[in-house]
Amino acid sequence: MSTRLISTARLLIAGVILSLAVPALSGAKSVSPDFVELAKRLKPSVVNIRTAKNIKPQQRIQRPQNQPRTPFDNFFDEFFGQFNNQVPQQQRRAQTLGTGFIISPDGYILTNNHVVNGADEVMVKLSDGREVKGEIKGVDDKLDLALIKINEKEKLPSTELGDSDSLEVGEWVMAIGHQFGLSQTVTAGIVSAKGRVIGSGPYDDFIQTDASINPGNSGGPLFNADGRVIGINTALVAGGQGIGFAIPINMAKGIINQLRDTGKVTRGYLGVQIQAVTPDLAKSFNLEAEKGALISDVIKDSPADKAGLKAGDVVLEFDGKKIGEFNELPRIVAATPVDRKTKIVVYRDGKRLDLPIIVTRLKDGDTGTVASDDKVSEKLGLVVQELNKQLADRLGLKEGKALVITEVKPGSLAEDAGISAGSLIVEINGQRPDTLDRFNSVIAKLKKGDVVRTLLKRQDSGMYYVAIKSE
């Protein structure tokens, strides 16, 4: 066989191998969407929102109470004090710009609460250039959402809401908004992550994207490759590149009707304090995985208390939904209809328990040797004393029968676990040692490396669990 024929045969064989490998990737969404057609179709449903607010004059410049003074303060206080007294103060008008998107042909618009918060006037600019007055129908500061209504005779181009729960990391997304006041700006990227907690509120669950999100984008839509809204662009990282955050649209779906009908949102209330299940805590509870929400405290007479929930229970499911990360529980409870009977599944003493529960309405504003001679514990790295009047007064605690941590050994595992002096010991491995004798009895049984599950109470943050290893 000639060299040419051999080479051709090798190419044919390689072609067969490649053709056999391709089907394994056929299910992947490797082709980017037609952003040109998407932009043409979707831009008419995106609006610019301009708000105005009247700012009343202040007679004097007030210093924040906690702001430290500098050597220049006396000069500035005197100067600005004289200035304020001599120059007449005039009312000024502050303006903001943001984005929104039409969700129904009759003129309902979804945007961020922080775009319209405190506004005396809301003006909506449509894609054809018309500017009409908008009415704030309802706001939700916890999710940072607002619903606006404009009155137009003709039907308006509206968006189609998608399913953010089915969204996957790596999917293409496109944002349309008014970045830096520049109207109808289109950017594209992918979903970088889901379930991001950025500390903006009690129900953080953001979509992270590398599609450019900038000032002016707030309240605008984040579309998937099919042109459906899967998020509301809300936040950006100052100084960051390729990091933007959007509220999942499914979180908004559950409250739109409430905002339209009543102007506010009613959420479910459980009445527990929860925390994450760490690897050490999971081991101490004999859990197979670090999943669920660990209850560290139950509020008296709350729905949780009436249902029989206890500190130390690990919530595995609520209303038929599994709890992976502990912060999923507040979002699920909040979305549960008030006064409806449902089921909560908890892990307690090595068993799964199904308990019936009825959530109520969330009210506004709610979201080791140790001895008395102060020897440092060789097993836990703690100094523990029985609470007396002198200790209670010194630490600002209420006097009662309890054990208090008066010292944490530097460099100990207790310090690494975040335990601080002044904390009350509520439980150790499920037992309540309210005297030093009982405490010593529990600690004496510990071996080196044993995981100790401790329930502590701090004045500033309530009760919480900590798992530490015996030294």
VENJO-V675031 format. One record per pair of residues at least 12 apart in sequence whose C-alpha atoms are under 8 Angstrom apart, sorted by the first residue. I is the first residue (numbers start at 1). GAP is how many residues later the second one is. Records with the same first field share a line. If there is no record, write none. Layout:
I: GAP + GAP
//
This chain:
29: 142
32: 140
33: 139 + 192
35: 139
38: 189
39: 147
42: 117 + 185
43: 84 + 133 + 141
44: 82 + 83 + 84 + 113 + 114
45: 56 + 57 + 82 + 111 + 112 + 113 + 114
46: 53 + 54 + 55 + 56 + 80 + 81 + 130 + 131 + 138 + 174 + 175
47: 52 + 53 + 54 + 55 + 77 + 78 + 79 + 80 + 130
48: 49 + 50 + 51 + 52 + 76 + 77 + 78 + 129 + 130 + 135
49: 48 + 49 + 50 + 51 + 66 + 73 + 74 + 75 + 76
50: 45 + 46 + 47 + 48 + 72 + 73 + 74 + 75
51: 44 + 45 + 46 + 64 + 65 + 68 + 69 + 70 + 71 + 72
52: 41 + 42 + 43 + 44 + 67 + 68 + 69 + 70
53: 40 + 41 + 42 + 65 + 66 + 67 + 68
54: 37 + 38 + 39 + 40 + 66
55: 36 + 37 + 38 + 39
56: 34 + 35 + 36
57: 32 + 33 + 34 + 35
58: 31
59: 25 + 26 + 30
60: 20 + 21 + 24 + 25
61: 19 + 20 + 23
96: 19
97: 18 + 81 + 84 + 119
98: 17 + 79 + 80 + 83 + 117 + 118 + 119 + 120 + 121 + 122
99: 12 + 78 + 79 + 117 + 118 + 119 + 120 + 121
100: 12 + 77 + 118 + 119 + 120 + 121
101: 57 + 58 + 118 + 119 + 120
102: 54 + 55 + 56 + 57
103: 55 + 56 + 57 + 58
104: 52 + 53 + 54 + 55
105: 50 + 51 + 52 + 53
106: 44 + 45 + 46 + 49 + 50
107: 42 + 43 + 44 + 45 + 48 + 49
108: 39 + 40 + 41 + 42
109: 38 + 39 + 40 + 41
110: 35 + 36 + 37 + 38 + 109
111: 34 + 35 + 36 + 37 + 107 + 108 + 109 + 121
112: 32 + 33 + 34 + 106 + 107 + 120 + 122
113: 26 + 27 + 28 + 31 + 32 + 33
114: 30 + 31
115: 103 + 104
116: 30
121: 12 + 13
122: 12 + 13 + 14
124: 26
127: 57
132: 18
133: 17
134: 14 + 15 + 16 + 17
135: 13 + 14 + 15
136: 12 + 13
137: 12 + 122 + 123 + 126
138: 121 + 122 + 124 + 125 + 126
139: 120 + 124 + 125
140: 119 + 124 + 125
142: 59 + 60 + 61
143: 58 + 60 + 104
145: 74 + 107
146: 113
147: 109 + 112 + 113
159: 69 + 70
160: 67 + 68 + 69
161: 67 + 68 + 69 + 88
162: 66 + 67 + 68 + 87 + 88
163: 67 + 86 + 87
164: 66 + 67 + 84 + 85 + 86
165: 83 + 85
167: 63
168: 23 + 26
169: 21 + 22 + 23 + 24 + 25
170: 20 + 21 + 22
171: 19 + 20 + 53 + 54
172: 16 + 17 + 18 + 19 + 52 + 53
173: 15 + 16 + 17 + 18 + 36 + 38 + 49 + 50 + 51 + 52
174: 12 + 13 + 14 + 15 + 37 + 48 + 49 + 50 + 51
175: 12 + 13 + 36 + 37 + 38 + 45 + 46 + 47 + 48 + 58
176: 41 + 44 + 45 + 46
177: 39 + 40 + 41 + 43 + 44
178: 38 + 39
179: 34 + 35 + 36 + 37 + 38
180: 34 + 35 + 36
181: 35
187: 24 + 25
188: 22 + 23 + 24
189: 20 + 21 + 22 + 23
190: 19 + 20 + 21
191: 16 + 17 + 18 + 19
192: 15 + 16 + 17 + 18
193: 14 + 15 + 16
194: 12 + 13 + 14
195: 12
196: 12
202: 128 + 165
203: 124 + 127 + 128
205: 42 + 43
206: 39 + 40 + 41 + 42
207: 24 + 38 + 39 + 40 + 41
208: 35 + 36 + 37 + 38
209: 33 + 34 + 35 + 36 + 37
210: 31 + 32 + 33 + 34
211: 31 + 32 + 33
212: 30 + 31 + 32
213: 20 + 22 + 23 + 30 + 31 + 32
214: 22
217: 16 + 17
218: 14 + 15 + 16 + 17
219: 13 + 14 + 15
220: 12 + 13 + 14
221: 12
222: 24
229: 20
230: 18 + 19 + 20
231: 15 + 16 + 17 + 18
232: 14 + 15 + 16 + 17
233: 12 + 13 + 14
234: 12 + 13
254: 81
266: 72 + 95 + 96
267: 66 + 67 + 68 + 69 + 70 + 71 + 94 + 95
268: 65 + 66 + 67 + 68 + 69 + 70 + 91 + 92 + 93 + 94
269: 34 + 64 + 65 + 69 + 90 + 91 + 92 + 93
270: 32 + 33 + 34 + 63 + 89 + 90
271: 27 + 28 + 31 + 32 + 33 + 34
272: 23 + 24 + 25 + 26 + 27 + 32
273: 22 + 23 + 24 + 25 + 26 + 190
274: 19 + 20 + 21 + 22 + 23 + 52 + 190
275: 18 + 19 + 20 + 21 + 51 + 52 + 189 + 190
276: 15 + 16 + 17 + 18 + 49 + 50 + 51
277: 13 + 14 + 15 + 16 + 17 + 49
278: 12
280: 171 + 187 + 188
281: 172 + 185 + 186
283: 168
284: 145 + 167 + 168 + 169 + 183
285: 64 + 65
286: 64
287: 63
291: 25 + 32 + 33 + 34 + 35
292: 22 + 23 + 24 + 25 + 31 + 32 + 33 + 34
293: 21 + 22 + 23 + 30 + 31 + 32 + 33 + 34 + 36
294: 17 + 18 + 19 + 20 + 21 + 32
295: 15 + 16 + 17 + 18 + 19 + 20
296: 15 + 16 + 159 + 167 + 168 + 169
297: 13 + 14 + 165 + 166 + 167
298: 12 + 13
303: 54 + 55 + 56 + 57
304: 53
306: 51
307: 48 + 49 + 50 + 51
308: 47
312: 36 + 118
313: 33 + 34 + 35
314: 32 + 33 + 34
315: 29 + 30 + 31 + 32
316: 28 + 29 + 30 + 31
317: 27 + 28 + 29
318: 14 + 15 + 24 + 25 + 26 + 27
319: 17 + 23 + 24 + 25
320: 23 + 24
333: 26
334: 28
336: 23
337: 22
338: 20 + 21 + 22 + 23
339: 19 + 20 + 21 + 22
340: 18 + 19
341: 15 + 16 + 17 + 18
342: 14 + 15 + 16
343: 12 + 13 + 14
344: 12 + 13
368: 12 + 13 + 14 + 75 + 76 + 102 + 103
369: 71 + 74 + 75
370: 12 + 13 + 14 + 66 + 69 + 70
371: 12 + 13 + 14 + 65 + 69
372: 12 + 13 + 14 + 64
376: 31 + 33
378: 93
379: 64 + 67 + 69 + 91 + 92
380: 32 + 33 + 34 + 88 + 89 + 90 + 91
381: 27 + 28 + 31 + 32 + 33 + 34 + 90
382: 23 + 24 + 25 + 26 + 27 + 32
383: 22 + 23 + 24 + 25 + 26
384: 19 + 20 + 21 + 22 + 23 + 52
385: 18 + 19 + 20 + 21 + 51
386: 15 + 16 + 17 + 18 + 48 + 49 + 50
387: 12 + 13 + 14 + 15 + 16 + 17
388: 12
395: 27
397: 62
401: 33 + 34
402: 22 + 23 + 24 + 32 + 33
403: 21 + 22 + 23 + 30 + 31 + 32 + 33
404: 17 + 18 + 19 + 20 + 21
405: 15 + 16 + 17 + 18 + 19 + 20
406: 15 + 16 + 17
407: 13 + 14
408: 12 + 13
413: 55 + 56 + 58
414: 54
417: 49 + 50 + 51
419: 47
422: 36
423: 33 + 34 + 35 + 36
424: 32 + 33 + 34
425: 29 + 30 + 31 + 32
426: 28 + 29 + 30 + 31
427: 26 + 27 + 28 + 29
428: 14 + 24 + 25 + 26 + 27
429: 23 + 24 + 25
430: 23
446: 24
447: 23
448: 21 + 22 + 23
449: 20 + 21 + 22
450: 19 + 20
451: 16 + 17 + 18 + 19
452: 15 + 16 + 17 + 18
453: 12 + 13 + 14 + 15
454: 12 + 13 + 14
//
